[in-house]
Amino acid sequence: MELSLLIIFWYGVLHAMGPDHLTAIADFSIGKNIKKTMTVTLLFAVGHGVTLFLFAKLLQNVPGLQAYTDYGDIISASVIVMMGVYLLYMALSNRILLNKHTHDGKEHIHITFSRSHQHRWSEMMPALSLGVLMGIGGVRGMLITLGLVSHQEVTLSMVALFALGVMLVFISFGGVILLLNRYWLNSLTNVRRVFGGLGVGSIMVGTQMLWF
């Protein structure tokens, strides 16, 4: 039983390393400070993990819901494509602003898309929403895989371990994005290059999700 649980945890890690998941996290956290980066990452992870947890039990008891889970993938793929187009547009236009100012004697760099600089909680919520949508789309494949591994009914502890593996990767990748934000996005040229590259990558990943 312990080996099965370890395999399930590792499968959660591999699942989270998919390009669609990492692209979504990068899209939401690029250009943000440590607080916003980790908040975005945690919200995406919580939304994804909780949705996997809840829908796993629903699908076990209400099989008819499986027909609707594909819509989660379609919607999340469309969102990733639109975010890619938006980032690419911002990189090619003159709308990205690099603001440097001082808080408590330390210089801070803020990347914004408007003249007014704001600290808004509402800009974090799309990460939670997309995490939920991608959780809905991925729950059916997760249940099939967990059932094959365990050769028995999928329990809540199995789903929880799977979700824990997913969250571990999300948080770790958020740390990588944080390093990119801190040490690379310190000039407008670098910001435009990173945003443009991420925009192209997002369009490619989202299109692949929609058509393949």
Residue pairs with C-beta under 8 A, 6 or more apart in sequence:
4 149
4 150
4 158
5 157
5 158
5 161
7 149
8 146
8 149
8 150
8 158
8 161
8 162
8 165
9 161
9 162
9 164
9 165
10 165
11 145
11 146
11 149
11 162
11 165
12 161
12 162
12 163
12 164
12 165
12 166
12 168
12 169
13 165
13 166
13 168
13 169
14 165
15 21
15 138
15 142
15 162
15 165
15 166
16 22
16 165
16 166
16 167
16 168
16 169
16 170
17 169
19 205
19 208
20 76
20 77
20 80
20 134
20 205
20 206
20 209
21 48
21 134
21 166
21 169
21 170
22 173
23 80
23 198
23 201
23 202
23 205
23 206
24 44
24 76
24 80
24 127
24 130
24 131
24 134
25 40
25 41
25 44
25 127
25 170
25 173
25 174
25 177
26 173
26 177
26 198
27 80
27 83
27 84
27 87
27 198
27 202
28 40
28 44
28 126
28 127
28 130
29 36
29 37
29 40
29 41
29 127
29 174
29 177
29 178
29 181
30 87
30 177
30 180
30 181
30 185
30 194
30 195
30 198
31 111
31 181
31 185
31 191
31 195
32 40
32 111
32 181
33 108
33 110
33 181
34 178
34 182
36 124
37 174
37 177
37 178
37 181
38 171
38 174
38 178
39 124
40 124
40 127
40 174
41 127
41 170
41 171
41 173
41 174
41 177
42 170
42 171
42 174
43 124
43 125
43 127
43 128
43 131
44 127
44 128
44 130
44 131
44 170
45 131
45 166
45 167
45 170
45 171
46 128
46 131
46 167
47 127
47 128
47 129
47 130
47 131
47 132
47 135
48 131
48 132
48 134
48 135
48 163
48 166
48 167
48 170
49 135
49 163
49 164
49 166
49 167
50 132
50 135
50 163
51 131
51 132
51 135
51 136
51 139
52 135
52 138
52 139
52 142
52 159
52 162
52 163
52 166
53 156
53 159
53 160
53 163
55 65
55 69
55 135
55 136
55 139
56 139
56 142
56 143
56 154
56 156
56 159
57 156
57 159
58 65
59 65
59 66
59 69
59 139
59 140
59 143
60 143
60 153
60 154
66 140
69 136
69 137
69 139
69 140
70 137
71 136
71 137
72 133
72 134
72 135
72 136
72 137
72 138
73 134
73 137
73 138
73 209
74 137
74 210
75 133
76 130
76 133
76 134
76 137
76 209
77 206
77 207
77 209
77 210
78 206
78 210
79 130
79 133
79 206
80 202
80 205
80 206
80 209
81 202
81 203
81 206
81 207
81 210
82 206
83 199
83 202
83 206
84 198
84 199
84 200
84 201
84 202
84 203
84 204
84 205
84 206
85 199
85 203
86 199
87 195
87 196
87 198
87 199
87 202
88 195
88 196
88 199
88 200
88 203
89 95
89 199
90 96
90 113
90 195
90 199
91 192
91 193
91 195
91 196
91 199
92 192
92 196
95 113
95 114
96 111
96 112
96 113
96 188
96 191
96 192
96 195
97 111
97 112
97 113
97 114
97 115
98 109
98 110
98 111
98 187
98 188
98 191
99 109
99 110
99 111
99 112
99 117
100 107
100 108
100 109
100 110
101 107
101 108
101 110
102 108
109 185
109 186
110 117
111 185
111 191
142 159
142 162
143 154
146 154
146 158
146 159
146 162
147 153
147 154
150 158
180 194
184 190
184 194
185 191
185 194
